Amino acid sequence: MAATRRLYLARHAQADPDTGDLTDTGRRQADLLGARLSEFAPHTLRHGPLPRAAQTAHLVASRLEDVTPVELPEAGDYAPYLPERHELPATHADGVLDFLHRVPPDERSPDLGRRALELLTGPVEGRTELREVVITHAYLVGWLVTAALDAPPWRWVSVGAANAGLTVIRYAPHYPASVVTLNELTHLPDELRWTGFPPHLRP
């Protein structure tokens, strides 16, 4: 017997690049993200190990009932897949490989990427739907969206995620994964939207 998993993914809120702690803007974003997530009555809340993800998760949790944040290494900040040149279209290969070359060696972890897929995707055992929140980083959001769409695995590099943006993926038995919403920011006022997003990709 299997039941539906609803995965609520969010990139951490805005953080100070020097200290790693949330800014005042980030704390406002996290509180509003928590208010939005409370509408779904999630069962679990997991987060990456870095302070910006942990702090976001704890502020989100303050808006939820009976949910305790739990640290998850697989929700950390890392490159989850490292393609070889032959996997990439010739028109994009140099740009993608240059981007990945700039990722520090200690932030490249295909093993964590594989484990994240095992832990966080697909229907769950039992009869009861699981509503699961994961506060993470842009790379993992892109990785899980790419997998849900059965896109070539290197395409995680082209999925952007704004601070406190909400992505929802539904994994129902006997159906393909469904990306319900991607990078939703309706819970944030205009002045809090699109932080952490590349300027050239902002609407």
ABEGO torsion letter per residue (X at the ends): XBBBBBBBBBBBBBBBAAAGBBBAAAAAAAAAAAAAAAAAGBABBBBBABAAAAAAAAAAAAABBGBBBBBBAAABBBBABBBBAAABBAAAAAAAAAAAAABBAAABBAAAAAAAAAAABEBBBEABBBBBBBBBBAAAAAAAAAAAAGBBAAAAAABBBBBGBBBBBBBBBGBBBBBABBGBAAABBAAABGBGBBAAABX
